[in-house]
């Protein structure tokens, strides 16, 4: 990873390792689908700010992070934001009220909307929150 000043090399943690390692942390499992096909499983450790993924599609267009096999926490946050209504959208407050969310929180919005967008067939299932 490059943080703007330095290159950070760390071992890639696989999905099962992160789940085992993060069992005492705030851990969320998300499944990213294209139509009804599971394309990417994401484990997000909100305590350590780490993620790990498993892709189930060879097509990078169908996967959550494209060709990026080692996404960072920032990549994960951007991914969630991309699957939400833009924060700058007129009528945002009314939209949030209509889906039952008090304030803009990308994960909470995705729990309500499944991250569905009008222009594609991808969606997200939040499977596990620890």
Phi and psi in degrees as a GROMACS rama.xvg file:
@    title "Ramachandran Plot"
@    xaxis  label "Phi"
@    yaxis  label "Psi"
@TYPE xy
-115.669  121.34  UNK-2
-97.4246  13.0117  UNK-3
102.921  -24.4423  UNK-4
-125.087  -30.3931  UNK-5
-144.088  159.18  UNK-6
-97.6765  128.522  UNK-7
-112.117  122.611  UNK-8
-108.466  123.361  UNK-9
-139.338  154.017  UNK-10
-65.9616  143.441  UNK-11
-74.368  122.161  UNK-12
-91.9274  126.361  UNK-13
-80.2749  169.728  UNK-14
-57.5885  -48.1717  UNK-15
-66.1044  -37.2122  UNK-16
-63.6741  -43.5603  UNK-17
-65.1396  -39.3047  UNK-18
-63.3677  -45.1909  UNK-19
-65.9519  -44.4027  UNK-20
-65.6978  -38.1963  UNK-21
-95.0191  16.6566  UNK-22
-63.1294  -20.398  UNK-23
-100.978  4.0197  UNK-24
-103.416  175.519  UNK-25
-79.3531  102.015  UNK-26
-116.862  133.678  UNK-27
-126  135.922  UNK-28
-110.108  127.194  UNK-29
-121.078  143.903  UNK-30
-117.969  128.897  UNK-31
-107.557  121.427  UNK-32
-113.364  151.48  UNK-33
-116.728  114.859  UNK-34
55.4658  -119.934  UNK-35
-106.179  13.9222  UNK-36
-99.656  121.171  UNK-37
-67.1323  123.593  UNK-38
-109.844  -36.392  UNK-39
-146.35  135.344  UNK-40
-108.007  133.684  UNK-41
-123.091  128.648  UNK-42
-107.411  122.474  UNK-43
-118.479  115.186  UNK-44
-93.6434  102.242  UNK-45
-73.8278  -16.6066  UNK-46
-79.74  -49.7357  UNK-47
-87.7212  -9.26712  UNK-48
57.0292  50.9901  UNK-49
-127.61  150.586  UNK-50
-133.764  158.077  UNK-51
-140.852  149.504  UNK-52
-132.463  158.38  UNK-53
-132.051  124.565  UNK-54
-95.2283  140.467  UNK-55
-116.812  7.05207  UNK-56
-126.476  142.174  UNK-57
-80.9422  -16.5572  UNK-58
-86.2278  110.949  UNK-59
-63.3269  -21.2764  UNK-60
-67.1755  -27.2979  UNK-61
-90.1857  -11.4729  UNK-62
-91.6914  158.328  UNK-63
-62.3642  -36.7006  UNK-64
-119.523  18.3368  UNK-65
62.1271  -129.84  UNK-66
-82.1772  -7.80298  UNK-67
-73.6409  108.317  UNK-68
-89.1023  -12.3536  UNK-69
-132.485  68.4104  UNK-70
-68.857  150.476  UNK-71
-92.3012  174.521  UNK-72
-60.9669  -38.8549  UNK-73
-63.3011  -40.1496  UNK-74
-60.1081  -41.9738  UNK-75
-62.7891  -47.1833  UNK-76
-61.7907  -40.778  UNK-77
-65.3357  -39.2869  UNK-78
-58.5539  -47.0449  UNK-79
-61.1955  -44.8793  UNK-80
-61.0183  -37.0972  UNK-81
-65.8321  -22.6022  UNK-82
-96.9169  15.433  UNK-83
-122.176  166.72  UNK-84
-63.7368  140.228  UNK-85
-61.4762  141.985  UNK-86
-65.3701  -21.5688  UNK-87
-87.8315  -3.58931  UNK-88
-65.2303  134.191  UNK-89
-61.3383  142.536  UNK-90
78.6302  15.0442  UNK-91
-58.2642  -45.5169  UNK-92
-59.4854  -43.1958  UNK-93
-65.2467  -40.1059  UNK-94
-61.4421  -47.997  UNK-95
-60.6005  -42.2339  UNK-96
-60.758  -42.6949  UNK-97
-65.4912  -27.9423  UNK-98
-96.9524  -1.76076  UNK-99
84.6842  31.4512  UNK-100
-117.867  130.272  UNK-101
-74.2155  -36.3804  UNK-102
-146.193  167.528  UNK-103
-68.2455  112.931  UNK-104
-142.37  108.686  UNK-105
-55.9277  -41.4774  UNK-106
-66.6423  -41.7261  UNK-107
-64.6437  -38.8489  UNK-108
-63.8827  -42.4814  UNK-109
-66.0052  -35.817  UNK-110
-60.0148  -35.1905  UNK-111
-82.8766  -39.5036  UNK-112
-101.92  -10.1229  UNK-113
62.7671  19.7268  UNK-114
64.6601  22.3687  UNK-115
-73.0033  140.3  UNK-116
-125.065  148.781  UNK-117
-64.2153  -29.0203  UNK-118
-92.4531  2.62094  UNK-119
-147.255  -178.437  UNK-120
-111.832  14.4796  UNK-121
-87.3677  150.296  UNK-122
-156.897  165.962  UNK-123
-126.656  137.319  UNK-124
-113.45  121.463  UNK-125
-84.9274  109.526  UNK-126
-91.6182  -35.2117  UNK-127
-148.353  130.569  UNK-128
-125.856  120.225  UNK-129
